[in-house]
Amino acid sequence: MLNPHDPVELLHWELLQRQEGGYNVGDLAAAGATVARPAEARALLDALSATTRNGRWAYDEPDELAAIVATLPAAPAVAPIGDDELADRVLGGWLGRCAGCVLGKPVENGDHWTSEHLRRYLTLADAYPLNDFVPVLDPMPDGFELRENWPFTTRGRVVESARDDDLDYTMLGLHILEEYGFGFTSADVAAEWLDRLPYTQTYTAERVTYRNLVLGLDPAAAGTADNPYREWIGAQIRADIYGYVNPGDPRAAAELAYRDATLSHTANGVYGAMWSAALVAAAFAGHARQAVETSLTCIPPGSRLAEAIRFVLDQHSGRASWDDARAAIESRYGHYSWVHTINNAAVVAAGLLWGDGDFTATIGLTVQGGWDTDSNGATAGSVAGVICGAQGLPSHWVEPLNDTARSAIRGFDRSSLSDLADRTVRLARTTRPGTGPGNTDT
């Protein structure tokens, strides 16, 4: 567990964040490597905030929505979708997200469960490649340790969708849209966090932002004060709901995700949310590669995230094997934290491309890719679930969920997945062409 109250730890990650972002940290990096006292770390953090980017920075990563949109091509055409198909695909998205999340939960620790380490375990368990929930070996071989949630997230033990932040935020996003309509603000998101989301169930950038809100910072500043996790995966995992309610309209989905993401993230952290929302919305057209390609039209083309997604697309176009592509992603993006946006988005994109519309192959490959396995499994499962529709999902992924999701969000524990999908469909119907902007007041 990362500790956003510890200036020494904040300094460690802020130094990496600045270096990855092309800033001139100079002697501050060497000084930071030996700091042990909070007061010294605080002084260096203040000094880092004054650093500037070097002239060799090769990327264009704007923050304001208007500046982001100015870098984008014309918005993709909105794909029409009928009522029955809409309902089936939205339910498929919810079910797929839950199944993919549960699949990745017992091996969610990128420091321990690297892609290679996970493959060794699955091979020992005669479960490679993954085509079902992770099995438990008894006795557990030396050198392997499943997460503490394994008694209810592994093969033969799943009886509902386990509580997870990847699902909490999807439910909370649904509530925000129902409560405030499609004109919600980042301040509305902040208010709902404080009212419905327990602090202890937040992590990295979300925990920093929550802390800052409680200390009285305005929502516009809460995500940037002492937040070295601002380009990590947190906002990306919150965005699928905005794709569900904008079926076939990835640009609209991305703009809603932007409003949510900017509460806690900047730059690629925000782009990750825009990308995943657009990816889900584009999936309603029913094609994995097309969805990945379309999602690229909704994030700044000069960003590091766009570069990473193009890299994966190029690997796929060049007919690289899954193993070779995963090794290439590791070589190029493995220096990021295992919960960063960029490397994990690359793994999700690869799982979708090599899975090619097959639900089992998509979530299996994505989780086998390692890093943030439950988050990645959830996003890939969400997209593949929309592509396949609920009726096209294999029963061994869906039936163990028993139409039930646990949640830490007040008012949502033991939610019915079919009910969540029905509520989502009601919102989505208001956003289709000719119906006007989505708003639960109309």
C-alpha positions in Angstrom: 0.0 0.0 0.0 1.4 3.4 -1.0 1.3 6.1 1.7 0.4 9.6 0.4 1.0 11.0 3.8 4.7 10.2 3.7 6.8 13.0 2.1 9.7 10.6 1.6 7.6 8.3 -0.5 5.9 11.2 -2.3 9.4 12.5 -3.2 10.5 9.1 -4.6 7.5 9.0 -7.0 7.5 12.7 -7.8 11.1 12.4 -9.0 10.1 9.5 -11.3 7.0 11.4 -12.5 9.1 14.5 -13.4 11.8 12.5 -15.1 9.3 10.5 -17.2 7.7 13.8 -18.1 10.9 15.3 -19.4 11.6 17.8 -16.6 15.1 19.0 -15.6 15.4 17.5 -12.2 19.2 18.0 -12.1 20.9 17.5 -8.8 17.5 17.0 -7.1 17.5 13.4 -8.2 20.8 12.6 -6.5 19.7 14.5 -3.4 16.4 12.7 -3.3 18.0 9.3 -3.4 19.5 9.7 0.1 16.6 11.6 1.8 15.2 9.9 4.9 13.6 12.7 6.9 10.2 14.1 6.1 11.4 17.8 6.4 14.1 17.2 3.9 11.8 15.5 1.6 9.3 18.3 1.9 11.9 20.9 0.9 12.9 18.8 -2.2 9.2 18.4 -3.2 8.8 22.1 -3.1 11.9 22.5 -5.2 10.7 20.0 -7.8 7.5 21.9 -8.3 9.6 24.8 -9.8 11.4 22.6 -12.4 10.7 23.0 -16.1 10.8 20.8 -19.1 13.9 20.5 -21.1 14.0 21.6 -24.7 14.3 18.1 -26.1 10.8 17.0 -25.0 9.3 15.4 -28.0 5.6 15.1 -26.9 2.6 17.4 -27.0 0.4 16.7 -23.9 -2.1 19.5 -23.3 -4.3 19.7 -20.2 -7.3 21.8 -21.1 -10.2 20.1 -23.0 -10.3 22.7 -25.7 -6.5 22.3 -26.3 -6.9 18.5 -26.4 -9.8 18.7 -28.9 -7.7 21.0 -31.1 -5.2 18.2 -31.6 -7.8 15.7 -32.7 -9.2 14.7 -36.1 -12.9 15.2 -36.8 -15.1 13.2 -34.5 -16.0 9.7 -35.7 -19.5 9.3 -37.0 -22.0 8.0 -34.4 -23.0 4.4 -35.1 -26.7 3.6 -34.8 -27.8 0.8 -32.5 -31.3 -0.7 -31.9 -32.9 -1.1 -28.5 -32.5 -4.9 -28.2 -28.9 -4.8 -29.3 -28.2 -1.9 -27.0 -29.5 -3.7 -24.0 -27.6 -6.9 -24.8 -24.3 -5.1 -25.4 -24.6 -3.0 -22.2 -25.3 -6.0 -20.1 -22.4 -7.7 -21.8 -20.2 -4.8 -20.8 -21.2 -5.0 -17.1 -20.8 -8.8 -17.0 -17.6 -8.8 -18.9 -16.1 -6.1 -16.7 -16.9 -8.1 -13.6 -15.6 -11.4 -15.0 -12.3 -9.8 -16.2 -11.8 -8.1 -12.9 -12.4 -11.2 -10.8 -10.1 -13.1 -13.1 -7.2 -10.7 -12.4 -7.8 -10.1 -8.7 -5.9 -13.0 -7.1 -2.7 -12.1 -9.2 -2.9 -8.3 -8.9 0.7 -7.4 -7.8 2.9 -6.4 -10.7 6.0 -6.6 -8.5 5.4 -10.3 -7.7 3.1 -11.5 -10.5 5.1 -10.4 -13.5 4.0 -11.8 -16.9 6.8 -14.4 -16.7 6.1 -15.4 -13.1 2.4 -15.8 -13.8 3.1 -18.0 -16.8 5.2 -20.3 -14.7 2.5 -20.6 -12.1 -0.2 -21.2 -14.7 1.9 -23.8 -16.5 2.4 -25.7 -13.2 -1.3 -25.6 -12.7 -2.0 -26.8 -16.3 -3.9 -23.6 -16.8 -1.9 -21.9 -19.5 -3.2 -20.2 -21.5 -5.9 -18.9 -19.2 -9.4 -20.0 -20.2 -11.1 -20.0 -16.8 -10.6 -18.3 -13.4 -7.2 -18.7 -11.8 -6.8 -22.2 -10.2 -5.3 -22.7 -6.7 -2.5 -25.1 -6.3 -2.5 -27.0 -2.9 0.2 -26.9 -1.6 1.2 -23.6 -3.1 4.6 -24.0 -4.7 7.5 -22.0 -3.2 7.9 -18.5 -4.7 4.2 -18.0 -5.5 1.7 -16.1 -3.4 -1.9 -15.3 -4.4 -3.6 -12.1 -3.1 -5.6 -12.3 0.1 -8.8 -12.3 -1.9 -8.1 -15.8 -3.4 -10.7 -17.7 -1.4 -13.5 -16.0 -3.3 -11.9 -15.0 -6.7 -10.4 -18.3 -7.9 -11.7 -21.3 -9.9 -14.6 -23.0 -8.1 -14.8 -20.4 -5.4 -16.5 -17.5 -7.2 -20.1 -16.9 -6.0 -20.5 -13.2 -6.9 -18.5 -10.4 -8.3 -16.0 -9.5 -5.6 -15.7 -5.9 -4.3 -13.1 -4.0 -6.2 -12.4 -0.3 -6.9 -12.5 -1.1 -10.7 -16.2 -1.8 -10.1 -16.9 0.7 -7.4 -16.1 3.6 -9.7 -18.3 2.2 -12.5 -21.3 2.1 -10.1 -20.4 5.5 -8.7 -20.3 6.9 -12.2 -23.7 5.5 -12.9 -25.0 7.2 -9.8 -23.4 10.5 -10.7 -25.1 10.4 -14.1 -28.4 9.6 -12.6 -28.1 12.3 -9.9 -26.6 15.2 -11.9 -27.3 14.3 -15.5 -24.7 14.5 -18.3 -23.8 18.0 -17.3 -22.1 16.9 -14.1 -18.9 18.7 -13.0 -15.6 17.6 -11.4 -16.9 19.2 -8.2 -20.0 16.9 -8.4 -17.7 13.9 -8.6 -15.7 15.2 -5.6 -18.9 15.6 -3.6 -20.0 12.0 -4.3 -16.6 10.6 -3.4 -16.8 12.3 0.0 -20.4 11.1 0.5 -20.3 7.6 -0.8 -16.7 6.3 -1.2 -14.8 5.2 1.9 -11.3 6.7 2.1 -9.7 3.4 2.9 -11.0 2.0 -0.4 -9.1 4.6 -2.5 -5.6 4.2 -3.8 -2.7 6.3 -5.3 -4.1 9.4 -7.0 -7.6 9.0 -5.7 -6.4 8.7 -2.1 -4.2 11.9 -2.5 -7.1 13.7 -4.0 -9.5 12.6 -1.3 -7.0 13.7 1.4 -6.8 17.1 -0.3 -10.5 17.5 -0.5 -10.9 16.7 3.2 -8.2 19.2 4.0 -10.3 21.8 2.2 -8.7 22.2 -1.2 -10.9 23.2 -4.0 -11.7 20.3 -6.4 -9.9 22.2 -9.1 -6.6 21.9 -7.2 -7.2 18.7 -5.2 -5.7 16.4 -7.9 -2.4 18.3 -8.4 -1.2 19.0 -4.8 1.4 16.5 -3.7 0.1 13.9 -6.2 2.9 12.0 -7.9 0.4 9.4 -9.1 -1.4 11.8 -11.4 -0.5 9.8 -14.5 -1.3 6.4 -13.1 -4.2 4.1 -13.9 -6.8 5.4 -11.5 -8.8 7.6 -13.8 -8.6 4.9 -16.6 -10.5 2.4 -14.4 -13.3 4.9 -13.7 -14.3 5.6 -17.3 -16.1 2.6 -18.8 -19.5 3.9 -17.7 -19.1 6.9 -20.0 -18.7 4.5 -22.9 -21.7 2.5 -21.9 -24.0 5.5 -21.9 -22.6 6.9 -25.2 -22.9 3.7 -27.4 -21.2 4.3 -30.8 -20.2 7.9 -29.8 -16.6 7.7 -28.6 -15.9 11.4 -28.7 -18.8 12.1 -26.3 -17.7 9.3 -24.0 -14.2 10.7 -23.9 -15.4 14.2 -23.0 -17.4 12.9 -20.1 -14.4 10.9 -18.9 -12.3 14.0 -19.1 -14.6 15.8 -16.6 -14.3 12.8 -14.1 -10.6 12.3 -14.6 -9.4 15.8 -14.1 -10.5 15.7 -10.5 -7.5 13.5 -9.7 -5.2 13.2 -12.8 -3.3 15.2 -15.4 -1.9 14.5 -18.9 -1.7 10.8 -19.7 -3.7 10.0 -16.6 -6.6 11.9 -18.1 -5.9 10.6 -21.6 -6.2 7.0 -20.3 -9.7 7.7 -19.0 -10.6 9.4 -22.3 -9.1 6.4 -24.2 -10.9 3.7 -22.3 -14.3 5.5 -22.4 -13.9 6.0 -26.2 -12.7 2.3 -26.5 -15.9 1.1 -24.8 -18.2 3.4 -26.9 -16.5 2.3 -30.1 -16.9 -1.3 -29.2 -20.6 -1.1 -29.8 -19.8 -1.3 -33.5 -18.7 -4.9 -32.8 -15.0 -5.0 -33.9 -11.9 -5.1 -31.6 -9.3 -3.6 -33.9 -11.7 -1.0 -35.2 -12.5 0.0 -31.6 -8.8 0.4 -30.7 -8.1 2.4 -33.9 -11.1 4.6 -33.2 -10.1 5.2 -29.6 -6.9 6.8 -30.9 -8.9 9.6 -32.5 -10.0 10.7 -29.0 -6.7 11.3 -27.3 -3.8 13.7 -28.3 -1.8 12.1 -31.1 1.4 13.6 -29.8 1.0 12.0 -26.3 3.0 9.1 -24.9 -0.2 7.2 -24.5 -1.1 7.6 -28.2 2.4 6.5 -29.1 2.1 3.4 -27.0 -1.3 2.4 -28.6 0.1 2.9 -32.1 3.1 0.8 -31.1 0.8 -2.1 -30.2 -1.2 -1.7 -33.3 2.0 -1.8 -35.4 3.0 -5.0 -33.6 -0.3 -6.5 -34.5 -0.2 -5.3 -38.1 3.3 -6.8 -38.4 1.8 -10.2 -37.3 4.0 -10.5 -34.2 3.0 -13.4 -32.0 1.4 -12.5 -28.6 4.6 -13.5 -26.8 6.8 -11.3 -29.0 4.4 -8.4 -28.7 4.2 -8.7 -24.9 8.0 -8.8 -24.7 8.2 -5.7 -26.9 5.8 -3.9 -24.7 7.9 -4.8 -21.6 11.1 -3.6 -23.3 9.6 -0.3 -24.3 7.3 0.5 -21.4 8.4 -1.7 -18.5 10.1 1.2 -16.8 6.8 2.6 -15.6 5.2 1.7 -12.3 3.0 -1.4 -12.6 0.0 0.8 -11.9 0.8 3.5 -14.5 -1.6 4.3 -17.3 0.7 3.9 -20.3 2.1 0.4 -19.9 -1.3 -1.0 -18.7 -3.2 0.6 -21.6 -0.7 -1.1 -24.0 -1.4 -4.5 -22.4 -5.2 -3.9 -22.7 -4.9 -2.9 -26.3 -2.8 -6.1 -27.0 -5.3 -8.3 -25.3 -8.1 -6.9 -27.4 -6.1 -7.1 -30.7 -4.8 -10.7 -30.2 -8.1 -11.8 -28.6 -9.9 -10.5 -31.7 -13.4 -10.6 -30.4 -13.1 -13.9 -28.5 -14.1 -13.1 -24.9 -12.1 -15.9 -23.2 -9.0 -15.2 -25.3 -9.2 -11.5 -24.7 -9.4 -11.5 -20.9 -7.1 -14.4 -20.6 -4.3 -12.8 -22.7 -4.8 -9.5 -21.0 -4.5 -10.9 -17.5 -1.5 -13.0 -18.6 0.1 -9.7 -19.6 0.6 -8.9 -16.0 1.0 -5.5 -14.2 -2.4 -4.3 -13.0 -4.2 -7.5 -13.8 -7.6 -6.8 -12.3 -7.9 -3.3 -13.8 -6.7 -4.6 -17.2 -8.9 -7.6 -17.1 -11.9 -5.4 -16.2 -11.3 -3.0 -19.1 -10.6 -5.7 -21.6 -13.6 -7.6 -20.3 -15.8 -4.6 -20.6 -14.9 -4.0 -24.2 -15.1 -7.7 -25.2 -18.4 -8.0 -23.3 -19.8 -5.1 -25.4 -18.5 -6.7 -28.6 -19.9 -10.1 -27.8 -23.1 -9.0 -26.0 -24.4 -10.8 -22.9 -25.8 -13.6 -25.0 -22.4 -14.3 -26.5 -20.5 -14.6 -23.2 -19.4 -18.1 -22.2 -21.5 -19.3 -19.3 -18.5 -20.3 -17.1 -17.6 -16.6 -16.8 -21.1 -15.4 -16.1 -22.9 -17.9 -14.1 -20.5 -17.8 -11.0 -21.3 -14.1 -10.7 -24.9 -14.9 -9.8 -26.0 -11.5 -11.1 -24.5 -9.9 -7.9 -21.7 -7.4 -7.4 -20.2 -6.4 -4.0 -19.3 -2.8 -3.6 -17.9 -0.3 -1.1 -20.0 2.5 -2.6 -22.8 3.4 -0.2 -26.1 2.1 -1.5 -24.6 -0.3 -4.1 -23.4 -3.3 -2.2 -24.9 -6.6 -3.6 -26.2 -4.8 -6.6 -27.9 -6.8 -9.3 -25.8 -6.6 -12.4 -28.9 -6.9 -14.6 -30.4 -3.9 -12.7 -27.3 -1.8 -13.1 -27.4 -2.6 -16.9 -31.0 -1.6 -17.1 -30.3 1.7 -15.4 -27.4 2.2 -17.8 -29.6 1.5 -20.8 -32.1 4.1 -19.7 -29.3 6.7 -19.7 -27.8 5.5 -23.0 -31.2 5.8 -24.8 -31.2 9.5 -24.2 -27.8 10.0 -25.9 -28.6 8.4 -29.3 -29.0 10.6 -32.4 -32.2 12.6 -32.4 -32.9 12.3 -28.6 -30.8 15.1 -27.4 -28.2 15.2 -24.6 -28.5 12.6 -21.9 -30.2 13.8 -18.7 -32.1 11.9 -16.2 -34.4 14.9 -15.7 -35.9 14.5 -19.2 
